Amino acid sequence: MARRRPDKHTKDLFNDMLLADSGDVIAGVDEAGRGPLAGPVVAAAVILDPDRPIEGLRDSKKLTPERRDRLAEEIKLKARAWCVAEADVREIEELNILQATMLAMHRAISGLSIEPRLVLVDGNRVPEWSACPINAIVKGDDKIAAISAASILAKTTRDHWLETLDAKYPGYGFAKHKGYCVPEHVEAIRRLGILPIHRRTFEPIASMLGTDEPDLDSGR
């Protein structure tokens, strides 16, 4: 039997209960860019203001780029606190993508101007954090408003950074595929070469270089 998707009323009640239990200081955390072949992994942490609601928050992947951009500006304007952080390509290669993601999330939480009383992270893993309770919420970016907001900030920040690389690295198509492992990106790498922003531990780049130990977490 298929599980019914929570309706808006159910999600609103869930968010209201969370806010009541945590004194309104919940930080939602999400990332963007675990799977691509190029660029940093970006994480965002957001503490929303219950007195300044934002309509239309949901998983960033389910929004159009235009809608994401509009919501990102509204989140920055209305949130009580927000921070975007990253782990760069060097850190991804040295740590592996999972640990680099946890590092980016930790930096985002640490960068908040308000100390949260509860941290909720999208997915099934959380970074090391001892200042307050921290919990993972599977598919939290479509359930918890603060995580949805973090998802939007992380994705728009990373996407815009990749778009700026089109002029610096013509022919790779970064504005279109945002660094993901699509055929045209792989073909461009083979034709034009591996760039400093490419993740050399990710397949198929690791095989192109003859790397012995590719990052087994890449693309997950």
C-alpha positions in Angstrom: 0.0 0.0 0.0 1.4 3.4 -1.0 2.0 5.9 1.8 0.0 9.0 1.3 2.0 12.2 1.0 1.4 14.5 4.0 -1.0 17.3 3.0 -0.3 21.0 3.8 -2.4 21.0 6.9 -0.5 18.0 8.4 2.8 19.6 7.6 1.7 22.9 9.2 0.7 21.1 12.4 4.0 19.2 12.5 6.0 22.4 12.1 3.8 24.2 14.8 4.5 21.4 17.3 8.2 21.5 16.7 8.2 25.3 17.2 6.3 25.0 20.4 8.7 22.4 21.8 11.9 24.3 20.9 11.0 27.8 21.8 10.8 28.8 18.1 14.6 28.4 17.6 14.8 25.5 15.2 17.7 25.4 12.7 16.9 23.5 9.5 20.0 22.2 7.6 20.4 20.8 4.1 23.1 20.5 1.4 23.5 20.7 -2.3 26.1 19.2 -4.5 27.0 15.8 -3.2 26.7 14.1 -6.5 28.3 16.4 -9.1 31.7 15.9 -10.6 32.7 19.6 -10.1 32.7 22.3 -7.4 32.1 22.4 -3.7 29.4 20.8 -1.6 27.3 23.6 -0.1 25.3 23.5 3.1 22.9 26.0 4.5 21.3 26.4 8.0 18.2 28.5 8.5 16.2 29.6 11.5 12.8 30.9 10.4 10.8 33.6 12.1 7.3 32.2 12.9 5.9 35.7 12.8 7.1 36.2 9.2 5.8 33.2 7.4 7.1 32.3 3.9 4.6 30.7 1.5 5.7 27.9 -0.9 8.6 26.4 1.0 9.4 22.9 -0.2 12.2 20.7 -1.5 14.3 22.9 -3.7 14.4 20.3 -6.4 10.7 20.5 -6.9 10.8 24.3 -7.6 11.6 26.1 -10.8 14.9 28.0 -10.9 12.9 31.3 -10.9 10.8 30.3 -8.0 13.9 29.1 -6.0 15.6 32.5 -6.6 12.6 34.4 -5.4 12.2 32.3 -2.3 15.9 32.5 -1.6 15.7 36.3 -1.4 12.6 36.1 0.8 14.3 33.7 3.1 17.3 36.0 3.5 15.0 38.9 4.2 12.6 37.2 6.7 14.6 34.5 8.5 15.8 35.1 12.0 19.2 33.8 11.0 20.8 32.0 8.1 24.3 30.9 7.0 25.6 29.2 3.9 28.9 27.3 4.0 30.9 24.9 1.9 33.6 22.2 1.7 35.8 22.7 -1.3 37.0 20.2 -3.8 40.3 19.7 -2.0 38.4 18.8 1.2 36.1 16.5 -0.7 39.1 14.7 -2.2 40.9 14.4 1.2 37.9 13.5 3.4 35.4 11.8 1.0 32.1 13.4 0.0 30.2 12.2 3.0 32.6 13.7 5.6 33.0 16.8 3.5 29.2 17.2 3.5 29.2 16.9 7.3 31.9 19.5 7.5 30.0 22.0 5.4 26.9 21.4 7.5 28.8 21.9 10.7 30.2 25.2 9.4 26.7 26.4 8.4 25.3 25.7 11.9 28.3 27.3 13.5 27.9 30.4 11.4 24.4 31.2 12.6 24.1 34.5 14.4 21.5 32.9 16.8 22.2 29.7 18.7 19.5 27.1 17.9 17.8 25.0 20.6 17.2 22.2 18.1 18.8 21.3 14.8 17.0 19.2 12.1 19.0 17.9 9.2 17.6 16.5 5.9 18.5 12.8 5.3 19.7 10.1 7.7 23.0 11.4 8.9 24.0 14.4 11.1 27.3 16.2 11.7 28.9 16.2 15.1 27.2 18.8 17.2 27.0 19.1 21.0 25.5 22.5 21.6 21.9 21.3 21.3 19.9 18.3 20.2 20.4 17.4 16.5 18.2 15.0 14.5 18.0 13.6 11.0 14.7 13.8 9.1 14.4 11.6 6.0 12.9 13.7 3.3 12.9 16.6 5.7 13.2 19.1 2.9 9.6 18.4 2.0 8.3 18.1 5.6 10.0 20.8 7.7 9.8 24.4 6.7 13.3 25.3 8.0 14.9 22.4 6.1 13.1 23.4 3.0 14.5 26.9 3.4 18.0 25.6 3.9 17.6 23.4 0.8 16.7 26.4 -1.3 19.6 28.5 -0.1 22.1 25.7 -0.6 21.0 24.9 -4.1 20.6 28.5 -5.3 24.1 29.4 -3.9 25.7 26.5 -5.6 23.9 26.8 -8.9 24.8 30.5 -9.3 28.4 29.8 -8.5 28.5 27.1 -11.3 26.8 29.5 -13.7 29.6 32.0 -13.3 32.1 29.4 -14.4 30.7 29.3 -18.0 32.7 32.3 -19.0 35.9 31.2 -17.1 35.7 27.6 -18.6 33.9 27.8 -21.9 32.8 24.6 -23.5 32.1 22.6 -20.3 28.4 23.6 -20.0 28.4 24.4 -16.3 25.4 26.8 -16.6 23.3 24.0 -17.9 24.3 20.9 -16.0 25.7 22.5 -12.8 28.6 20.1 -12.7 26.6 16.9 -12.6 27.7 13.7 -14.3 25.7 13.9 -17.6 27.0 12.7 -21.0 27.8 16.2 -22.3 29.9 17.0 -19.2 31.8 13.8 -19.4 32.4 14.3 -23.1 33.7 17.8 -22.4 36.1 16.5 -19.8 37.5 14.0 -22.2 37.8 16.6 -25.0 39.0 19.7 -23.0 40.6 18.2 -19.9 40.1 18.0 -16.2 39.9 21.3 -14.4 41.0 22.3 -10.9 37.3 22.4 -9.8 36.8 18.8 -10.8 36.6 16.1 -8.1 39.4 13.7 -9.0 38.2 11.0 -6.7 34.8 10.8 -8.5 34.1 8.4 -11.3 34.6 8.6 -14.2 37.4 11.1 -13.5 39.2 8.8 -11.2 39.4 6.2 -13.9 40.6 8.8 -16.4 43.5 9.6 -14.1 44.1 6.0 -13.1 43.3 6.7 -9.4 43.5 3.5 -7.3 40.9 4.5 -4.7 37.8 6.4 -6.1 35.4 7.9 -3.6 32.8 5.2 -3.1 30.4 7.7 -1.7 30.4 9.8 -4.8 27.1 10.4 -6.4 25.1 9.1 -3.4 
